[in-house]
Amino acid sequence: MPQAELDRLCVNALRFLAVDMIERAKSGHPGLPLGAAPMAYVLWSRHLRHSPRNPGWPDRDRFVLSAGHGSALLYALLHLFGYLPLEEVQNFRQWGSRTPGHPEAGLTPGVEVTTGPLGQGLANAVGLAMAEAHLAALFNRPGFPVVNHYTYVLASDGDLMEGVVAEAASLAGHLKLGKLIVLYDQNFVSLAGSTALTFTENVRQRFEAYGWQVLEVPDGNDLEAIDAALGAAKAERERPSLICVRTVIGYGAPTKAGTFHVHGAPLGPEEARAAKRALGWPEEPPFFVPEEVRAHFAALRAQAEAQEDAWHELFSAYEKAYPELAQEFRRRMRGELPPRWDEDLPSFEPGTKVSTRKASETVLQALGERIPELVGGSADLNPSCFTWLKGKGDFQAPPDPGPVQGAVGGGWSYAGRNIHFGVREHAMGAIALGLARHGGLIPFCGTFLVFSDYMRPPVRLAAMSHSPVIFVFTHDSVAVGEDGPTHQPVEQLMNLRCVPNLVVIRPADANEVREAWIAALRRREGPTALILTRQDVPVLPRAGLAGPENLHRGGYVLWQAQQGTPDLILIGTGSEVLVALEAGRKLAEEGINVRVVAMPSCELFLAQPPEYQEEVLPKAVRARVAVEAGCPLGWERFVGLDGAVVGIARFGASAPGSLVLEKLGISVENVVRVAHTVLARVSPA
């Protein structure tokens, strides 16, 4: 069979596998698979280096379907290449399948990042490309390009409209990430509004202004033109590439092609049959794949796996020439931390005062010496968040990247470990997620807690994809002070605690900060948010108090006035632990048996055995008061209907931080007053 005819069959097999998935599920998005199948086929059959037998091959090219609604196209590719059996394709969007409505990393082999919220995938891909550049700079040696792969993205009009893409693309151009290539499915159709209103911008000029190479393919069905554009993109070493491929959404559907009607709903039985007739495809049976197509994809799979075999041969030679480097590379890609990384970390003298953000900086420097894969930065807030690694160089494009990165260190190079994200919180979170998904790196990123609102989508997706990103949020309460309510977080803490699989840790003092970093780095099944103060807080004298290592249990009995069942439990987090402790001691002077519980992490506490939770918060003790300088909603879980919460249910005010706290009731005196009210309610005279 002539190659052109075989290619046509392969493209249509992808199209109609996707259509049949959607028709069987009675749910899905057929428009993108019908229009974008040609570019996806060319990429996967002629350019993408991957290994179906080993989806985790370290030097595979990364493919990101940023337009995650087109997941049926990706699943069709994964099926034909042997990642997924036919049964999974036939169970598209069904309970328990590995073919969900939008791609989910960790669930489906061959899916690199979780996509669907538009723009996120492309921003993740910037992180993937940065990881490749960094690891190449560290590990490659002349003749041994053991890290040498591309990051490809398939993006939609909607992706390019999202603000996160503007942030991420700007940074990618600045960093000269020439191995980042985006196929833009340019069909000029959106779900609402006139296309004349939606698409007036000049995408080419915008991306060229970001420092990208922009290529155009006028006909999305022209396989050779797509192939040539991909070749030109790969040849460009210093600029990321955007390939604008002009397509027709829902191509082949006689009455719906080119309209928004084909975007997010099945074609329907009649239109699906008509589309098959229009493109010369058998109407029956569903999920039909010609034998020639299966044979061709089997050959492509063999070629792909041969590329992995060649890489293993290269790495074996590299291992002989550079055994220590090879061992370190393997350790990192396995996700193993170095031996004894958590021993003898900084400790802080009781009685001194230090903000927990500053204590975090001290701990981070020690960790940076011991864990070379630790990389990160802030949204232009290093002097405020202290999320930097001193003396570890800045991640920047070197003057002449060359075809393969060599080993360099310090200064400005891809080997630098400090990432200057700029004032781009949304992209920072998404890029950090991409760094984590790549493997071989542990990313952290920092901003003020109030600006966590700007990066909630990547926080949520990191949790959903079980990716170990460390989010450092400083300036954790109204104690920020004079900057006023725009910069004073109130609702953000509880917002973050609502995210499934995100562990939020708010340490009480500098020594708990050390333990919080240890907990975050040990956690490999999801992200961690560290919540830190701007203001100085005392380092607790632990004589007579439980030790900071108890942080790992989430909540613990810090102090109790006397033995036995307490009359009252005070629960504090962060800097309010000291408030609770001082209030508890005042109440103890009145003869009340007070227990003070430090609760640095609700999530870690709720993960403890029920017996331990009962030991710390016995159900029989109904008199409970929680103290936290934030939204009180949610603390009812711990204080019950009889208890009370000393929190802040309004926005803050512009004044010195200590005065704002006092005026809003975060004080020892108010906690004592509320405690008396609760005791009177629970045990009336």
Secondary structure, 3 states (H helix, E strand, C coil): CCHHHHHHHHHHHHHHHHHHHHHHHCCCCCHHHHHHHHHHHHHHHHHCCCCCCCCCCCCCCEEEECCHHHHHHHHHHHHHCCCCCHHHHHCCCCCCCCCCCCCCCCCCCCCCCCCCCCCHHHHHHHHHHHHHHHHHHHHCECCECCCCCCEEEEEEHHHHHCHHHHHHHHHHHHCCCCCEEEEEEECCCCCCCCHHHHCCCCHHHHHHHHCCEEEEECCCCCHHHHHHHHHHHHHCCCCCEEEEEECCCCCCCCCCCCCHHHCCCCCCHHHHHHHHHHCCCCCCCCCCCCHHHHHHHHHHHHHHHHHHHHHHHHHHHHHHHCHHHHHHHHHHHHCCCCCCCCCCCCCCCCCCEEEHHHHHHHHHHHHHHHCCCEEEEECCCHHHHCCCCCCCCEECCCCCCCCCCCCCCCCEECCCCEEECCCCHHHHHHHHHHHHHHCCCEEEEEEEHHHHHHHHHHHHHHHHCCCCCEEEEECCCHHHCCCCCCCCCCCHHHHHHCCCCCEEECCCCHHHHHHHHHHHHHCCCCCEEEECCCCEEECCCCCCCCCHHHHHHCCEEEEECCCCCCCEEEEECCCHHHHHHHHHHHHHCCCCCEEEEECCCHHHHHCCCHHHHHHHCCCCCCCEEEECCCCCCCCHHHHCCCCEEECCCCCCCCCCHHHHHHHCCCCHHHHHHHHHHHHHHHCCC
